[in-house]
């Protein structure tokens, strides 16, 4: 799939020297055949910012370089770019954005936004085959600086499964891109307590699984303000806290096995709110294995 506009390498020196002229951008050339480039020219809108997401695929049996997932990004205004393979819909709604597949060195999906807005973006990775993926995020400001480059490596996924990531983006120079799980469990007050524990998988409180499947990969994000010593986890009443490593500001993939029928997972941690108050975030999940 090709969108109408996919900037990757911005000639910042050119823009700095001639800010009122056209902007020259081109597709990343590292995976293209020698001499093959794409160049687009658009009116200057400076200052200039990029937000790039790269999705790398790895099939479970490594039989080919086919993609194992598709990527869909929703901006703060609800506009989308990318592919929803479940609904079989391709979106190209975010202005000056693009989504392409590069198969020269394996399957790589590039989703890029030129001039991203301040606010929260939702990135959804939807499985179309069994395997794993790597998701890299790369914000760039008008000075070609990138305060951080979040990356998520070797995340297992299967057909029809959706993983969700929330990206808090700001154009303010030097402010890192903050990434947390797309599902916060809900239910706590004040609302920032819900960010002590967030999840890219699952993305709902109730999940139905098929019997005989491989372990369920719980993707958990630990808030920067949590107290790791207060973390607890129980599965069907049994304490499984030792399987978790709650490091503030980090994420973890925890493989879990469930029994046939209904399973209950309860996760809890204490932390400090923005106002400095100690509070507890407790999330309960139900897993039905059939």
C-alpha positions as CSV (number, residue, x, y, z in Angstrom):
1,X,0.0,0.0,0.0
2,X,1.3,3.4,-0.8
3,X,-0.1,6.7,0.5
4,X,0.1,10.0,-1.2
5,X,3.0,11.3,0.9
6,X,5.6,9.6,2.9
7,X,8.5,11.8,4.0
8,X,11.5,10.1,5.6
9,X,14.7,12.1,5.1
10,X,14.3,15.8,5.4
11,X,17.0,18.1,4.0
12,X,17.3,20.2,7.1
13,X,20.3,22.2,6.0
14,X,18.4,23.2,2.9
15,X,15.4,24.3,4.9
16,X,17.6,26.3,7.3
17,X,19.3,28.1,4.5
18,X,16.2,28.8,2.5
19,X,13.2,28.7,4.9
20,X,10.8,30.3,2.4
21,X,11.4,28.0,-0.5
22,X,10.0,24.6,-1.2
23,X,10.7,21.6,1.1
24,X,12.6,18.7,-0.5
25,X,11.9,15.3,1.0
26,X,12.5,11.8,-0.2
27,X,11.9,8.2,0.7
28,X,14.5,6.4,2.8
29,X,17.0,4.9,0.3
30,X,18.8,2.4,2.4
31,X,16.5,-0.5,1.3
32,X,16.0,0.7,-2.3
33,X,17.9,-0.5,-5.4
34,X,20.9,1.6,-6.3
35,X,19.9,4.8,-7.9
36,X,16.2,4.5,-7.1
37,X,14.8,7.4,-5.0
38,X,11.5,9.2,-4.7
39,X,11.5,13.0,-4.2
40,X,8.5,15.2,-3.5
41,X,8.4,19.0,-3.2
42,X,5.8,20.7,-1.0
43,X,5.4,24.3,0.2
44,X,7.3,25.3,3.2
45,X,5.4,25.0,6.5
46,X,8.2,25.3,9.0
47,X,9.2,24.6,11.6
48,X,9.5,21.0,10.6
49,X,8.8,17.8,12.6
50,X,8.5,14.1,11.9
51,X,7.1,11.1,13.7
52,X,8.1,7.8,12.2
53,X,7.0,4.3,13.2
54,X,8.7,1.2,11.8
55,X,7.3,-2.3,12.1
56,X,9.6,-5.2,11.5
57,X,8.2,-8.7,11.0
58,X,9.4,-12.2,11.8
59,X,7.4,-15.3,11.0
60,X,7.3,-18.0,13.6
61,X,8.7,-20.6,11.1
62,X,10.9,-18.0,9.4
63,X,9.8,-19.5,6.0
64,X,9.6,-16.1,4.3
65,X,9.7,-12.4,4.8
66,X,5.9,-12.0,4.8
67,X,4.5,-9.4,7.2
68,X,3.0,-10.7,10.5
69,X,1.1,-7.5,11.3
70,X,-0.3,-4.3,10.0
71,X,0.0,-0.8,11.6
72,X,-2.7,1.8,12.1
73,X,-2.1,5.2,13.7
74,X,-4.9,7.5,15.0
75,X,-4.0,11.2,15.6
76,X,-5.3,13.5,18.4
77,X,-8.2,14.5,16.1
78,X,-9.3,10.9,15.4
79,X,-7.9,10.8,11.9
80,X,-6.2,7.5,10.8
81,X,-3.4,6.4,8.5
82,X,-2.5,2.7,8.0
83,X,-4.4,-0.6,7.6
84,X,-7.0,-2.3,9.7
85,X,-6.8,-5.9,8.4
86,X,-9.8,-7.1,10.4
87,X,-12.1,-4.5,8.8
88,X,-10.2,-4.8,5.5
89,X,-9.9,-1.0,5.3
90,X,-6.9,1.2,4.4
91,X,-6.8,4.7,5.8
92,X,-5.1,7.8,4.6
93,X,-6.7,10.5,6.7
94,X,-3.8,12.2,8.6
95,X,-2.5,15.1,6.5
96,X,1.0,14.7,5.1
97,X,1.3,11.1,6.3
98,X,2.2,7.8,4.6
99,X,2.2,4.1,5.1
100,X,4.3,1.8,2.8
101,X,5.8,-1.7,2.9
102,X,9.5,-2.2,2.1
103,X,10.5,-5.7,1.2
104,X,14.0,-5.3,0.0
105,X,15.5,-6.6,3.3
106,X,12.7,-8.4,4.9
107,X,9.2,-7.1,5.6
108,X,9.3,-3.5,7.0
109,X,6.2,-1.3,7.4
110,X,6.9,2.5,7.6
111,X,4.3,4.8,8.9
112,X,5.3,8.5,8.9
113,X,3.7,11.7,9.8
114,X,5.0,15.1,8.7
115,X,4.1,17.9,11.1
116,X,2.5,15.8,13.8
117,X,0.2,17.5,16.3
118,X,0.7,17.9,20.0
119,X,-1.3,15.3,21.9
120,X,-2.0,11.6,22.2
121,X,-1.7,9.2,19.3
122,X,-2.9,5.6,19.3
123,X,-0.8,3.0,17.5
124,X,-2.5,-0.4,16.8
125,X,-0.6,-3.4,15.7
126,X,-2.9,-6.1,14.3
127,X,-1.7,-9.6,13.7
128,X,-2.2,-11.2,10.2
129,X,0.1,-14.2,10.8
130,X,1.9,-16.0,13.6
131,X,5.3,-14.7,14.6
132,X,6.8,-11.6,16.3
133,X,7.4,-8.0,15.5
134,X,9.7,-5.1,16.5
135,X,8.2,-1.6,16.7
136,X,10.5,1.4,16.6
137,X,9.4,5.0,17.1
138,X,11.4,7.9,16.0
139,X,10.4,11.6,16.6
140,X,12.5,14.3,15.0
141,X,12.2,18.1,15.6
142,X,13.1,21.0,13.4
143,X,16.7,20.9,14.4
144,X,17.0,17.2,13.4
145,X,17.1,16.2,17.1
146,X,15.5,13.1,18.5
147,X,15.2,13.2,22.3
148,X,14.4,9.4,22.4
149,X,13.6,6.5,20.2
150,X,11.3,4.0,22.0
151,X,11.5,0.5,20.7
152,X,9.7,-2.8,21.5
153,X,11.5,-5.9,20.5
154,X,10.4,-9.5,19.7
155,X,6.7,-9.1,20.6
156,X,4.7,-12.3,19.9
157,X,1.5,-11.9,17.9
158,X,-1.1,-14.0,16.1
159,X,-3.8,-13.4,13.5
160,X,-6.6,-11.2,14.7
161,X,-4.8,-10.1,17.9
162,X,-4.6,-6.3,18.5
163,X,-1.9,-4.6,20.5
164,X,-2.3,-0.9,21.3
165,X,0.2,1.7,22.3
166,X,-0.5,5.3,23.4
167,X,2.1,7.9,22.2
168,X,2.1,11.3,24.0
169,X,3.8,13.6,21.5
170,X,4.9,17.2,21.9
171,X,6.7,19.5,19.6
172,X,8.6,21.1,22.5
173,X,12.3,20.6,21.9
174,X,14.0,18.1,24.2
175,X,10.7,16.5,25.5
176,X,10.9,12.7,25.0
177,X,8.1,10.8,23.2
178,X,6.2,9.1,26.0
179,X,4.8,5.6,25.2
180,X,2.4,3.6,27.4
181,X,-0.1,0.9,26.9
182,X,-3.2,1.7,25.0
183,X,-5.5,0.2,27.7
184,X,-5.3,1.6,31.3
185,X,-7.8,-0.7,33.1
186,X,-9.9,2.3,34.1
187,X,-11.8,2.7,37.3
188,X,-9.4,4.7,39.5
189,X,-9.7,8.4,40.6
190,X,-7.9,10.7,40.0
191,X,-7.5,9.5,36.5
192,X,-3.7,9.7,36.5
193,X,-3.7,6.7,38.9
194,X,-4.8,4.5,36.0
195,X,-1.4,5.2,34.3
196,X,0.5,3.4,37.1
197,X,-0.2,0.2,35.1
198,X,-1.1,0.2,31.4
199,X,-1.2,-2.5,28.8
200,X,-0.6,-3.0,25.1
201,X,-2.1,-6.5,25.4
202,X,-4.8,-7.1,26.4
203,X,-6.8,-4.1,25.3
204,X,-9.9,-4.9,27.3
205,X,-10.9,-6.3,30.7
206,X,-12.3,-9.5,29.2
207,X,-10.5,-11.7,26.7
208,X,-11.5,-15.0,25.0
209,X,-8.8,-17.4,24.0
210,X,-8.7,-20.7,22.1
211,X,-7.6,-23.8,24.0
212,X,-4.2,-25.1,23.1
213,X,-2.7,-21.8,22.1
214,X,0.8,-20.7,23.1
215,X,1.2,-18.6,26.3
216,X,-0.6,-15.3,26.3
217,X,1.9,-12.4,26.1
218,X,0.8,-9.8,28.6
219,X,2.5,-6.5,27.6
220,X,2.6,-4.3,30.7
221,X,3.9,-0.7,31.1
222,X,5.0,0.5,34.6
223,X,4.4,4.1,35.3
224,X,7.3,6.3,36.3
225,X,5.7,7.2,39.7
226,X,5.1,3.6,40.9
227,X,6.6,2.0,44.0
228,X,8.0,-1.4,42.7
229,X,8.0,-2.9,46.2
230,X,4.2,-2.6,46.4
231,X,3.5,-4.5,43.2
232,X,1.4,-7.7,43.4
233,X,0.0,-10.1,40.9
234,X,-2.4,-13.0,41.4
235,X,-3.8,-15.5,38.9
236,X,-6.8,-17.5,40.0
237,X,-5.9,-16.6,43.6
238,X,-2.2,-17.8,43.3
239,X,0.5,-15.3,43.9
240,X,2.6,-14.9,40.7
241,X,4.3,-11.6,41.5
242,X,7.8,-13.1,41.0
243,X,7.1,-13.4,37.3
244,X,7.0,-9.6,37.0
245,X,9.8,-7.1,37.2
246,X,8.2,-3.7,37.9
247,X,10.8,-1.1,36.9
248,X,9.4,2.5,36.8
249,X,9.1,3.8,33.3
250,X,9.8,0.5,31.6
251,X,7.7,-2.2,29.9
252,X,7.7,-6.0,30.2
253,X,6.3,-8.9,28.2
254,X,5.1,-11.7,30.6
255,X,4.0,-15.0,29.1
256,X,1.0,-16.4,31.0
257,X,-0.7,-19.8,30.7
258,X,-4.4,-20.1,31.6
259,X,-6.6,-23.1,32.5
260,X,-9.7,-24.1,30.5
261,X,-12.7,-22.1,31.5
262,X,-12.6,-18.8,33.4
263,X,-9.4,-17.2,34.7
264,X,-8.9,-14.1,36.8
265,X,-5.8,-12.0,36.8
266,X,-5.4,-9.2,39.3
267,X,-2.5,-6.7,39.2
268,X,-2.0,-3.9,41.7
269,X,0.7,-1.3,42.5
270,X,1.0,1.9,44.5
271,X,2.4,5.2,43.2
272,X,2.3,9.0,43.6
273,X,-0.2,11.1,41.7
274,X,0.7,14.4,40.0
275,X,-0.4,16.1,43.3
276,X,2.0,14.0,45.3
277,X,-0.7,11.8,46.9
278,X,-0.1,8.0,47.4
279,X,-2.7,5.9,45.5
280,X,-3.3,2.4,44.3
281,X,-4.0,1.2,40.8
282,X,-5.7,-2.2,40.7
283,X,-6.7,-3.9,37.5
284,X,-8.7,-7.1,37.1
285,X,-8.8,-9.1,33.9
286,X,-10.9,-12.1,32.9
287,X,-9.6,-14.7,30.5
288,X,-12.0,-17.3,29.1
289,X,-10.3,-20.3,27.5
290,X,-12.5,-22.4,25.3
